[in-house]
Amino acid sequence: MRDYRERLNVPLAWWLLAVPTVLILGSTAIAGLPWPWPAIIIGGLAAGCAAMLVALGRATIEVGDGTLRAGGAVLPLTAVSEVIALDEKQSTRLRGPRGDPAARLYLRPYLKQSVYVAVDSPAPGGSKAPYWLIGTRHPAELADAIERCRVQAGHGLVA
């Protein structure tokens, strides 16, 4: 059973900005070409742009059954020692200059807030990441869901 699920859809503004981008790039590329090529080039650019936006929007975060899933990565909640909902400034610092290169990042460029999940003991056969940084639109709810699942599993309250 899932206690929390969030799909990280691409904002509508990105879809709207894709239209003029495809038209500008397409019109530049088709200058002076005979007829079927303009349609093929603009169609290919539109399909590529749409595929990229759909792929970015397929990202999901799930908490439930004693695990945290961010995309294809799974972290047992027994390995979590601390969970903190971060604002935009804190998230920016951990994404950049104060971030650990060994950390596992699950971010999208259109998400400004995140949740910091400290890993106490790495999962068997898993990565040795000291923490996970997960981009989300609802950092407080995600942090609460992780804490709630840990308590339900009998692992105690996260700081």
PyMOL CGO cylinders between C-alpha atoms (Angstrom):
from pymol import cmd
from pymol.cgo import CYLINDER

trace = [
    CYLINDER, 0.00, 0.00, 0.00, 1.26, 3.46, -0.87, 0.3, 1, 1, 1, 1, 1, 1,
    CYLINDER, 1.26, 3.46, -0.87, 1.15, 6.23, 1.71, 0.3, 1, 1, 1, 1, 1, 1,
    CYLINDER, 1.15, 6.23, 1.71, 2.42, 8.89, -0.68, 0.3, 1, 1, 1, 1, 1, 1,
    CYLINDER, 2.42, 8.89, -0.68, 2.74, 9.14, -4.44, 0.3, 1, 1, 1, 1, 1, 1,
    CYLINDER, 2.74, 9.14, -4.44, 3.73, 12.13, -6.53, 0.3, 1, 1, 1, 1, 1, 1,
    CYLINDER, 3.73, 12.13, -6.53, 4.16, 12.33, -10.25, 0.3, 1, 1, 1, 1, 1, 1,
    CYLINDER, 4.16, 12.33, -10.25, 6.59, 15.08, -11.24, 0.3, 1, 1, 1, 1, 1, 1,
    CYLINDER, 6.59, 15.08, -11.24, 4.78, 16.35, -14.34, 0.3, 1, 1, 1, 1, 1, 1,
    CYLINDER, 4.78, 16.35, -14.34, 6.42, 18.98, -16.53, 0.3, 1, 1, 1, 1, 1, 1,
    CYLINDER, 6.42, 18.98, -16.53, 4.78, 22.40, -16.08, 0.3, 1, 1, 1, 1, 1, 1,
    CYLINDER, 4.78, 22.40, -16.08, 2.37, 23.63, -18.76, 0.3, 1, 1, 1, 1, 1, 1,
    CYLINDER, 2.37, 23.63, -18.76, 4.66, 26.60, -19.45, 0.3, 1, 1, 1, 1, 1, 1,
    CYLINDER, 4.66, 26.60, -19.45, 7.34, 24.23, -20.72, 0.3, 1, 1, 1, 1, 1, 1,
    CYLINDER, 7.34, 24.23, -20.72, 4.89, 22.73, -23.21, 0.3, 1, 1, 1, 1, 1, 1,
    CYLINDER, 4.89, 22.73, -23.21, 3.85, 26.20, -24.34, 0.3, 1, 1, 1, 1, 1, 1,
    CYLINDER, 3.85, 26.20, -24.34, 7.49, 27.27, -24.76, 0.3, 1, 1, 1, 1, 1, 1,
    CYLINDER, 7.49, 27.27, -24.76, 8.16, 24.18, -26.87, 0.3, 1, 1, 1, 1, 1, 1,
    CYLINDER, 8.16, 24.18, -26.87, 5.91, 25.47, -29.66, 0.3, 1, 1, 1, 1, 1, 1,
    CYLINDER, 5.91, 25.47, -29.66, 7.86, 28.65, -30.51, 0.3, 1, 1, 1, 1, 1, 1,
    CYLINDER, 7.86, 28.65, -30.51, 11.15, 26.81, -29.94, 0.3, 1, 1, 1, 1, 1, 1,
    CYLINDER, 11.15, 26.81, -29.94, 10.24, 24.17, -32.52, 0.3, 1, 1, 1, 1, 1, 1,
    CYLINDER, 10.24, 24.17, -32.52, 8.99, 26.80, -34.95, 0.3, 1, 1, 1, 1, 1, 1,
    CYLINDER, 8.99, 26.80, -34.95, 12.10, 28.97, -34.64, 0.3, 1, 1, 1, 1, 1, 1,
    CYLINDER, 12.10, 28.97, -34.64, 14.56, 26.08, -34.88, 0.3, 1, 1, 1, 1, 1, 1,
    CYLINDER, 14.56, 26.08, -34.88, 12.54, 24.48, -37.66, 0.3, 1, 1, 1, 1, 1, 1,
    CYLINDER, 12.54, 24.48, -37.66, 12.29, 27.64, -39.74, 0.3, 1, 1, 1, 1, 1, 1,
    CYLINDER, 12.29, 27.64, -39.74, 16.04, 28.15, -39.40, 0.3, 1, 1, 1, 1, 1, 1,
    CYLINDER, 16.04, 28.15, -39.40, 16.78, 24.58, -40.50, 0.3, 1, 1, 1, 1, 1, 1,
    CYLINDER, 16.78, 24.58, -40.50, 14.39, 24.53, -43.47, 0.3, 1, 1, 1, 1, 1, 1,
    CYLINDER, 14.39, 24.53, -43.47, 15.51, 27.73, -45.19, 0.3, 1, 1, 1, 1, 1, 1,
    CYLINDER, 15.51, 27.73, -45.19, 15.76, 27.05, -48.91, 0.3, 1, 1, 1, 1, 1, 1,
    CYLINDER, 15.76, 27.05, -48.91, 14.72, 23.38, -48.83, 0.3, 1, 1, 1, 1, 1, 1,
    CYLINDER, 14.72, 23.38, -48.83, 12.12, 21.94, -51.25, 0.3, 1, 1, 1, 1, 1, 1,
    CYLINDER, 12.12, 21.94, -51.25, 8.64, 20.98, -50.02, 0.3, 1, 1, 1, 1, 1, 1,
    CYLINDER, 8.64, 20.98, -50.02, 8.53, 17.71, -48.15, 0.3, 1, 1, 1, 1, 1, 1,
    CYLINDER, 8.53, 17.71, -48.15, 11.59, 18.56, -46.08, 0.3, 1, 1, 1, 1, 1, 1,
    CYLINDER, 11.59, 18.56, -46.08, 10.14, 21.46, -44.05, 0.3, 1, 1, 1, 1, 1, 1,
    CYLINDER, 10.14, 21.46, -44.05, 7.25, 19.30, -42.84, 0.3, 1, 1, 1, 1, 1, 1,
    CYLINDER, 7.25, 19.30, -42.84, 9.58, 16.41, -42.04, 0.3, 1, 1, 1, 1, 1, 1,
    CYLINDER, 9.58, 16.41, -42.04, 12.06, 18.59, -40.14, 0.3, 1, 1, 1, 1, 1, 1,
    CYLINDER, 12.06, 18.59, -40.14, 9.45, 20.48, -38.11, 0.3, 1, 1, 1, 1, 1, 1,
    CYLINDER, 9.45, 20.48, -38.11, 7.57, 17.24, -37.42, 0.3, 1, 1, 1, 1, 1, 1,
    CYLINDER, 7.57, 17.24, -37.42, 10.77, 15.57, -36.25, 0.3, 1, 1, 1, 1, 1, 1,
    CYLINDER, 10.77, 15.57, -36.25, 11.66, 18.50, -33.99, 0.3, 1, 1, 1, 1, 1, 1,
    CYLINDER, 11.66, 18.50, -33.99, 8.14, 18.53, -32.52, 0.3, 1, 1, 1, 1, 1, 1,
    CYLINDER, 8.14, 18.53, -32.52, 8.23, 14.77, -31.89, 0.3, 1, 1, 1, 1, 1, 1,
    CYLINDER, 8.23, 14.77, -31.89, 11.67, 14.97, -30.28, 0.3, 1, 1, 1, 1, 1, 1,
    CYLINDER, 11.67, 14.97, -30.28, 10.66, 17.87, -28.06, 0.3, 1, 1, 1, 1, 1, 1,
    CYLINDER, 10.66, 17.87, -28.06, 7.42, 16.13, -27.02, 0.3, 1, 1, 1, 1, 1, 1,
    CYLINDER, 7.42, 16.13, -27.02, 9.30, 12.89, -26.28, 0.3, 1, 1, 1, 1, 1, 1,
    CYLINDER, 9.30, 12.89, -26.28, 11.74, 14.76, -24.06, 0.3, 1, 1, 1, 1, 1, 1,
    CYLINDER, 11.74, 14.76, -24.06, 8.96, 16.51, -22.12, 0.3, 1, 1, 1, 1, 1, 1,
    CYLINDER, 8.96, 16.51, -22.12, 6.99, 13.28, -21.69, 0.3, 1, 1, 1, 1, 1, 1,
    CYLINDER, 6.99, 13.28, -21.69, 10.11, 11.46, -20.44, 0.3, 1, 1, 1, 1, 1, 1,
    CYLINDER, 10.11, 11.46, -20.44, 10.82, 14.23, -17.91, 0.3, 1, 1, 1, 1, 1, 1,
    CYLINDER, 10.82, 14.23, -17.91, 7.20, 14.10, -16.71, 0.3, 1, 1, 1, 1, 1, 1,
    CYLINDER, 7.20, 14.10, -16.71, 7.16, 10.34, -16.09, 0.3, 1, 1, 1, 1, 1, 1,
    CYLINDER, 7.16, 10.34, -16.09, 9.18, 10.72, -12.89, 0.3, 1, 1, 1, 1, 1, 1,
    CYLINDER, 9.18, 10.72, -12.89, 7.45, 9.47, -9.73, 0.3, 1, 1, 1, 1, 1, 1,
    CYLINDER, 7.45, 9.47, -9.73, 8.11, 9.37, -6.01, 0.3, 1, 1, 1, 1, 1, 1,
    CYLINDER, 8.11, 9.37, -6.01, 6.42, 6.74, -3.83, 0.3, 1, 1, 1, 1, 1, 1,
    CYLINDER, 6.42, 6.74, -3.83, 6.50, 5.99, -0.12, 0.3, 1, 1, 1, 1, 1, 1,
    CYLINDER, 6.50, 5.99, -0.12, 4.93, 2.80, 1.17, 0.3, 1, 1, 1, 1, 1, 1,
    CYLINDER, 4.93, 2.80, 1.17, 5.52, -0.78, 2.27, 0.3, 1, 1, 1, 1, 1, 1,
    CYLINDER, 5.52, -0.78, 2.27, 8.62, 0.28, 4.18, 0.3, 1, 1, 1, 1, 1, 1,
    CYLINDER, 8.62, 0.28, 4.18, 10.39, 1.74, 1.16, 0.3, 1, 1, 1, 1, 1, 1,
    CYLINDER, 10.39, 1.74, 1.16, 11.04, 5.03, -0.56, 0.3, 1, 1, 1, 1, 1, 1,
    CYLINDER, 11.04, 5.03, -0.56, 11.02, 4.85, -4.36, 0.3, 1, 1, 1, 1, 1, 1,
    CYLINDER, 11.02, 4.85, -4.36, 12.40, 7.68, -6.45, 0.3, 1, 1, 1, 1, 1, 1,
    CYLINDER, 12.40, 7.68, -6.45, 12.23, 6.65, -10.07, 0.3, 1, 1, 1, 1, 1, 1,
    CYLINDER, 12.23, 6.65, -10.07, 13.86, 3.24, -10.31, 0.3, 1, 1, 1, 1, 1, 1,
    CYLINDER, 13.86, 3.24, -10.31, 15.86, 3.56, -7.09, 0.3, 1, 1, 1, 1, 1, 1,
    CYLINDER, 15.86, 3.56, -7.09, 14.56, 1.99, -3.87, 0.3, 1, 1, 1, 1, 1, 1,
    CYLINDER, 14.56, 1.99, -3.87, 15.62, 2.85, -0.31, 0.3, 1, 1, 1, 1, 1, 1,
    CYLINDER, 15.62, 2.85, -0.31, 14.37, 0.82, 2.66, 0.3, 1, 1, 1, 1, 1, 1,
    CYLINDER, 14.37, 0.82, 2.66, 13.10, 3.17, 5.34, 0.3, 1, 1, 1, 1, 1, 1,
    CYLINDER, 13.10, 3.17, 5.34, 15.06, 1.22, 7.95, 0.3, 1, 1, 1, 1, 1, 1,
    CYLINDER, 15.06, 1.22, 7.95, 18.21, 2.79, 6.49, 0.3, 1, 1, 1, 1, 1, 1,
    CYLINDER, 18.21, 2.79, 6.49, 16.90, 6.35, 6.92, 0.3, 1, 1, 1, 1, 1, 1,
    CYLINDER, 16.90, 6.35, 6.92, 18.25, 8.32, 9.89, 0.3, 1, 1, 1, 1, 1, 1,
    CYLINDER, 18.25, 8.32, 9.89, 16.96, 11.84, 9.18, 0.3, 1, 1, 1, 1, 1, 1,
    CYLINDER, 16.96, 11.84, 9.18, 14.40, 13.53, 6.95, 0.3, 1, 1, 1, 1, 1, 1,
    CYLINDER, 14.40, 13.53, 6.95, 14.23, 17.29, 6.37, 0.3, 1, 1, 1, 1, 1, 1,
    CYLINDER, 14.23, 17.29, 6.37, 11.93, 19.26, 4.07, 0.3, 1, 1, 1, 1, 1, 1,
    CYLINDER, 11.93, 19.26, 4.07, 14.09, 21.91, 2.37, 0.3, 1, 1, 1, 1, 1, 1,
    CYLINDER, 14.09, 21.91, 2.37, 13.13, 25.28, 0.96, 0.3, 1, 1, 1, 1, 1, 1,
    CYLINDER, 13.13, 25.28, 0.96, 14.46, 26.71, -2.29, 0.3, 1, 1, 1, 1, 1, 1,
    CYLINDER, 14.46, 26.71, -2.29, 17.71, 28.16, -0.89, 0.3, 1, 1, 1, 1, 1, 1,
    CYLINDER, 17.71, 28.16, -0.89, 18.61, 25.03, 1.07, 0.3, 1, 1, 1, 1, 1, 1,
    CYLINDER, 18.61, 25.03, 1.07, 17.87, 22.85, -1.94, 0.3, 1, 1, 1, 1, 1, 1,
    CYLINDER, 17.87, 22.85, -1.94, 20.06, 25.01, -4.17, 0.3, 1, 1, 1, 1, 1, 1,
    CYLINDER, 20.06, 25.01, -4.17, 22.98, 24.71, -1.77, 0.3, 1, 1, 1, 1, 1, 1,
    CYLINDER, 22.98, 24.71, -1.77, 22.75, 20.91, -1.63, 0.3, 1, 1, 1, 1, 1, 1,
    CYLINDER, 22.75, 20.91, -1.63, 22.42, 20.67, -5.41, 0.3, 1, 1, 1, 1, 1, 1,
    CYLINDER, 22.42, 20.67, -5.41, 25.58, 22.68, -5.87, 0.3, 1, 1, 1, 1, 1, 1,
    CYLINDER, 25.58, 22.68, -5.87, 28.46, 23.89, -3.72, 0.3, 1, 1, 1, 1, 1, 1,
    CYLINDER, 28.46, 23.89, -3.72, 27.55, 22.13, -0.47, 0.3, 1, 1, 1, 1, 1, 1,
    CYLINDER, 27.55, 22.13, -0.47, 26.46, 18.89, -2.06, 0.3, 1, 1, 1, 1, 1, 1,
    CYLINDER, 26.46, 18.89, -2.06, 28.25, 15.59, -1.66, 0.3, 1, 1, 1, 1, 1, 1,
    CYLINDER, 28.25, 15.59, -1.66, 29.29, 14.04, -5.01, 0.3, 1, 1, 1, 1, 1, 1,
    CYLINDER, 29.29, 14.04, -5.01, 28.37, 10.60, -3.67, 0.3, 1, 1, 1, 1, 1, 1,
    CYLINDER, 28.37, 10.60, -3.67, 24.78, 11.62, -2.87, 0.3, 1, 1, 1, 1, 1, 1,
    CYLINDER, 24.78, 11.62, -2.87, 21.86, 10.24, -4.83, 0.3, 1, 1, 1, 1, 1, 1,
    CYLINDER, 21.86, 10.24, -4.83, 19.96, 13.07, -6.52, 0.3, 1, 1, 1, 1, 1, 1,
    CYLINDER, 19.96, 13.07, -6.52, 16.47, 12.69, -7.95, 0.3, 1, 1, 1, 1, 1, 1,
    CYLINDER, 16.47, 12.69, -7.95, 15.75, 16.20, -9.21, 0.3, 1, 1, 1, 1, 1, 1,
    CYLINDER, 15.75, 16.20, -9.21, 13.98, 17.97, -12.00, 0.3, 1, 1, 1, 1, 1, 1,
    CYLINDER, 13.98, 17.97, -12.00, 14.98, 21.48, -13.16, 0.3, 1, 1, 1, 1, 1, 1,
    CYLINDER, 14.98, 21.48, -13.16, 11.45, 22.81, -12.67, 0.3, 1, 1, 1, 1, 1, 1,
    CYLINDER, 11.45, 22.81, -12.67, 11.25, 21.75, -9.00, 0.3, 1, 1, 1, 1, 1, 1,
    CYLINDER, 11.25, 21.75, -9.00, 12.74, 24.28, -6.60, 0.3, 1, 1, 1, 1, 1, 1,
    CYLINDER, 12.74, 24.28, -6.60, 12.12, 22.50, -3.28, 0.3, 1, 1, 1, 1, 1, 1,
    CYLINDER, 12.12, 22.50, -3.28, 13.33, 19.11, -2.13, 0.3, 1, 1, 1, 1, 1, 1,
    CYLINDER, 13.33, 19.11, -2.13, 13.55, 16.64, 0.73, 0.3, 1, 1, 1, 1, 1, 1,
    CYLINDER, 13.55, 16.64, 0.73, 16.85, 15.62, 2.31, 0.3, 1, 1, 1, 1, 1, 1,
    CYLINDER, 16.85, 15.62, 2.31, 16.91, 11.95, 3.37, 0.3, 1, 1, 1, 1, 1, 1,
    CYLINDER, 16.91, 11.95, 3.37, 20.01, 10.98, 5.37, 0.3, 1, 1, 1, 1, 1, 1,
    CYLINDER, 20.01, 10.98, 5.37, 21.03, 7.35, 4.93, 0.3, 1, 1, 1, 1, 1, 1,
    CYLINDER, 21.03, 7.35, 4.93, 22.27, 5.77, 8.15, 0.3, 1, 1, 1, 1, 1, 1,
    CYLINDER, 22.27, 5.77, 8.15, 23.31, 2.44, 6.71, 0.3, 1, 1, 1, 1, 1, 1,
    CYLINDER, 23.31, 2.44, 6.71, 23.44, 1.70, 3.00, 0.3, 1, 1, 1, 1, 1, 1,
    CYLINDER, 23.44, 1.70, 3.00, 21.07, -0.92, 1.68, 0.3, 1, 1, 1, 1, 1, 1,
    CYLINDER, 21.07, -0.92, 1.68, 22.66, -4.32, 1.02, 0.3, 1, 1, 1, 1, 1, 1,
    CYLINDER, 22.66, -4.32, 1.02, 23.94, -4.39, -2.53, 0.3, 1, 1, 1, 1, 1, 1,
    CYLINDER, 23.94, -4.39, -2.53, 22.79, -0.77, -2.97, 0.3, 1, 1, 1, 1, 1, 1,
    CYLINDER, 22.79, -0.77, -2.97, 24.61, 2.48, -3.38, 0.3, 1, 1, 1, 1, 1, 1,
    CYLINDER, 24.61, 2.48, -3.38, 26.81, 3.98, -0.68, 0.3, 1, 1, 1, 1, 1, 1,
    CYLINDER, 26.81, 3.98, -0.68, 25.10, 7.38, -0.91, 0.3, 1, 1, 1, 1, 1, 1,
    CYLINDER, 25.10, 7.38, -0.91, 25.30, 9.36, 2.35, 0.3, 1, 1, 1, 1, 1, 1,
    CYLINDER, 25.30, 9.36, 2.35, 21.95, 10.98, 1.55, 0.3, 1, 1, 1, 1, 1, 1,
    CYLINDER, 21.95, 10.98, 1.55, 19.22, 11.26, -1.04, 0.3, 1, 1, 1, 1, 1, 1,
    CYLINDER, 19.22, 11.26, -1.04, 18.02, 14.64, -2.29, 0.3, 1, 1, 1, 1, 1, 1,
    CYLINDER, 18.02, 14.64, -2.29, 14.57, 14.32, -3.84, 0.3, 1, 1, 1, 1, 1, 1,
    CYLINDER, 14.57, 14.32, -3.84, 12.94, 17.18, -5.73, 0.3, 1, 1, 1, 1, 1, 1,
    CYLINDER, 12.94, 17.18, -5.73, 9.23, 17.60, -4.99, 0.3, 1, 1, 1, 1, 1, 1,
    CYLINDER, 9.23, 17.60, -4.99, 6.39, 20.08, -5.17, 0.3, 1, 1, 1, 1, 1, 1,
    CYLINDER, 6.39, 20.08, -5.17, 5.27, 19.12, -1.64, 0.3, 1, 1, 1, 1, 1, 1,
    CYLINDER, 5.27, 19.12, -1.64, 8.34, 18.70, 0.58, 0.3, 1, 1, 1, 1, 1, 1,
    CYLINDER, 8.34, 18.70, 0.58, 6.47, 18.82, 3.92, 0.3, 1, 1, 1, 1, 1, 1,
    CYLINDER, 6.47, 18.82, 3.92, 3.99, 16.12, 2.85, 0.3, 1, 1, 1, 1, 1, 1,
    CYLINDER, 3.99, 16.12, 2.85, 6.75, 13.86, 1.51, 0.3, 1, 1, 1, 1, 1, 1,
    CYLINDER, 6.75, 13.86, 1.51, 8.79, 14.22, 4.72, 0.3, 1, 1, 1, 1, 1, 1,
    CYLINDER, 8.79, 14.22, 4.72, 5.67, 13.50, 6.82, 0.3, 1, 1, 1, 1, 1, 1,
    CYLINDER, 5.67, 13.50, 6.82, 4.88, 10.41, 4.74, 0.3, 1, 1, 1, 1, 1, 1,
    CYLINDER, 4.88, 10.41, 4.74, 8.39, 9.05, 5.23, 0.3, 1, 1, 1, 1, 1, 1,
    CYLINDER, 8.39, 9.05, 5.23, 8.16, 9.61, 8.99, 0.3, 1, 1, 1, 1, 1, 1,
    CYLINDER, 8.16, 9.61, 8.99, 4.67, 8.08, 9.16, 0.3, 1, 1, 1, 1, 1, 1,
    CYLINDER, 4.67, 8.08, 9.16, 5.83, 4.94, 7.30, 0.3, 1, 1, 1, 1, 1, 1,
    CYLINDER, 5.83, 4.94, 7.30, 8.84, 4.56, 9.59, 0.3, 1, 1, 1, 1, 1, 1,
    CYLINDER, 8.84, 4.56, 9.59, 6.59, 4.75, 12.66, 0.3, 1, 1, 1, 1, 1, 1,
    CYLINDER, 6.59, 4.75, 12.66, 4.13, 2.26, 11.15, 0.3, 1, 1, 1, 1, 1, 1,
    CYLINDER, 4.13, 2.26, 11.15, 6.99, -0.13, 10.49, 0.3, 1, 1, 1, 1, 1, 1,
    CYLINDER, 6.99, -0.13, 10.49, 8.07, 0.26, 14.14, 0.3, 1, 1, 1, 1, 1, 1,
    CYLINDER, 8.07, 0.26, 14.14, 11.40, 1.97, 13.44, 0.3, 1, 1, 1, 1, 1, 1,
    CYLINDER, 11.40, 1.97, 13.44, 10.86, 5.05, 15.56, 0.3, 1, 1, 1, 1, 1, 1,
    CYLINDER, 10.86, 5.05, 15.56, 10.39, 8.69, 14.75, 0.3, 1, 1, 1, 1, 1, 1,
    CYLINDER, 10.39, 8.69, 14.75, 12.78, 10.46, 12.38, 0.3, 1, 1, 1, 1, 1, 1,
    CYLINDER, 12.78, 10.46, 12.38, 14.37, 13.68, 13.65, 0.3, 1, 1, 1, 1, 1, 1,
]
cmd.load_cgo(trace, "trace")
